[in-house]
């Protein structure tokens, strides 16, 4: 009799546990759906102010597709939120995703695809590549609660530097000390002098290109 009671209790406990797990899974799934719906609602209703495009308006670019040797020119803009390029043909809008494109070249910017993602090419040589990823963040503007109405969230453009060596990508901290430590210690004094003499700004892509190109042989790989 005792053994039967124990078996019944075990079955009941397993049933309850299964039911609890099922409920947790259902709750997680429901929360994901709610978040997706809310996200789409926010975007479509304009509750996030500001632009999520790289340029203020589309710019002429030379597009090289993966499945074609021919290039074509068209006005495009980079959607920083969805991370693909967009263009208009007639009354219709189209997107250029990383799986279709090899490069997108503007007058002052060149984007390439690495690891199925678009990056701006800052510097490239036989030793390494410097790539910059661009994206947007949704931030809450400063306001005085009780005095001012709560403002909408606002898009803020941001970027991140990356170093590619032997086909491996790593983030680079954008400060002077971190940049210098990427090179051999014996060259640190010379690099500091070079940066001061040439007024190198680590936030300027042309300056970064000049610095990394000049000292490319001394990068710690």
N, C-alpha and C positions, 0 to 999 in steps of 0.2 A: 504493500500500500504506500509506504514511504517513498519507494523508488518511483511509483507512478506520479506521486505529487511533485517530486523533484523534476521529472521529465516535463510535466505540464508547466511548471514554473520556468524551466529553461526555454520552452517553446514560446511562452508568453513574453519573457524578457527579450528574446531574439526578435519577436514580432514588434515589440515596442521600440527596440533599437533601430530596426529597419524602417519603421514608420517615422522615427525622429530624423534619421539620415535622409529619408526621402523628403521630409518637410524642409530640412536645411538646404538640400539641393534645389528644391523648388523655390525657396526664398532667395537663394543666390541667383538663380536664373531670372526670377522676377525682378530683382534689384538691377541686374544687368540690362534688362529690357527697359526698365524705368529710366536708367541713366542714359541709354541710347536715345530714348524718346525725348527726354529733357534736353539733351545735347542738340538734337535736331531742332527742337522747339526754340531754343535760345538763338541758334544760328539763323533760323528762318525769320524770327520775329525781330531781329536787329537789336537784341539786348546786350550785345558786345559791340561797342563803338570802335571806330578806327578801321584801317585797311589791313588785310592780311596778304597783300601783294608786294612783291619785291620792288616793282616800279610803280610810280603814280599812274602811268598809263602804259599800254603795250608798246614794246620797242622792236625795231627790226632786228632779226637774228638769222644766222645761218644754221639750219638744222641738218644734222647728219643722222640718218636712221640706221638701225642695226642691220636691216635686211636689204639695204640698197647702197650702192657706191656713189649715187648721185646726191648732191646737197640741194636744198631749196631754201629760199628766203621768204620769210613771213613775219608779221608782227605778232609777238607772243608776250606773255607775262607769267611770272612764276607765282603760283599759289602756295604761299608759305605754310598754310594750314594743312592742305592736302598733299603738299610736296610733289606737285607735278606742274607742267607748263600748260597754259591754255591759249587757244587762238580762236578767232571767229572767221568763218567762211560763209558768206551770204548772210542768212539770218540764224545760222546754227553755230553753236559753240562746241569745240572739241578739246580733248586733253591729250597731252603727250606724256606718257608714263615711262619710268626708267627701263621697262622691258621692251620698249619700242625705239629708244633713242640712244645714240652713242655720244653725241655732244650737241650743245646749244651755245652758239657763240654770238655775243653782242659786241658793240664797239669797244666797251671797256670791261667786259666781264665774259668769262668762259666757264660754262658748266659741263661737267663730265659725269658719267655714271660709275660709281664704285660700290660694290656689294649691294646692288639693286637699289641704290639711292642716289639722288642728285647732290653733287657738291660743286662749289665754285673752286676752280683750279687757281691757286695762288702762285705756286712755284713747282717746277718739275725738272729733274735732271736724272742722270744715270744712277744716282744714289738713293733718292727719295722723292716723295711728293708732299706738298703742303696743300691741304684741302680745307675749305671752310664750309661748314653746314649752316644753313639759314633756316630760321623757324620763327614762330610767334608765340608769345605768352599772353594769357589773359590776366590782367592785373586790376586791382580795385583802386581807383583814384582816391587821393586824400580828400576827406571832407569832414565837416563838423556835425556829428550826430545831434539831432534835436534842433539844430539851427538850419542845416541844409538837408535837402532830400538826398537819400542814398543814390549815388550816381550809378550808371551802368558800368559793367566791367569794360575794360578797354584793351585792345590788342596792342602789344609792344613787340617790335621787331628785336630779335636777338640772333647771335651767331656763335659758333664754336670752331676753334682751330683744331685741325687734326694732322698728325704726321703719319705718312704711309711708308713703311720700310719692309722690303721683302713680302709685299702684298698683305701686310698686317697693318691695321689702322689703330692709332692711339690718340686720345685727346691731349691737346697742349694747353696748359694754363696760360692765359693771356696777361702775364706780367713780366717785367724786365728780367727779374731774377730767374724765373722758371725758364725763360727762353735761353738765357746764357748757359744754364746748367745742361742744356741739350748738347753742348759742344765740349770738347776735351778741356780739362782744367787748365792745361798749359796755355790755352788760347783765351781764357776769360779776360785777362787784362787788355789784350789786344782788341777783343770784341767790344768791351766797354768803351775803349777809346774810339773805335770805329763808329759806334752808335752815337757817341757825343759829337764827333767831327761831322758826321753825315746827318745829324739830327733825325735819327731813326725813331719812328713811332711804331710800336708793335701793333697798333690798331690800324695802321695804313698798309694795305696789301702790297703796294709797290715798294715800300720800305722793307717789308718782310722779305719780299722776293730778292731785293738787293742784298740784304744781310745773309740769307741762307745760301744764295748763289755764291757770294764771295767766300764764305767759310764752309762750303759744302763738303770738303774733304775732311773736315775736323768734327763733323757731327758724330756723336756717340751712337752707333747703330746697335 
